[in-house]
Amino acid sequence: MEKQILVSGLHCENCPKHIAELIKDAKGVEKLDKDMDKMTLTISGNEDLDVNEIKADLASKPFKVEELA
């Protein structure tokens, strides 16, 4: 299973690192691929991956996520 989300609210090159730290323990997450130029974070995981959990993990921070088709 692979989902791609658009991350907005990035301010610097360290933002993707902060996002990865915030969601590293989310259930089902196996791999994170960050692209600062496109402001995207591709999250790969198993059947337990829950995009809503990821959104909730980032909701308390200045980052906003939108699931891409």
Secondary structure, DSSP 8 states (H G I E B T S, - for coil): -EEEEEEE---STTHHHHHHHHHTTSTTEEEEEEETTTTEEEEEE-TT--HHHHHHHHHTSS-EEEE--
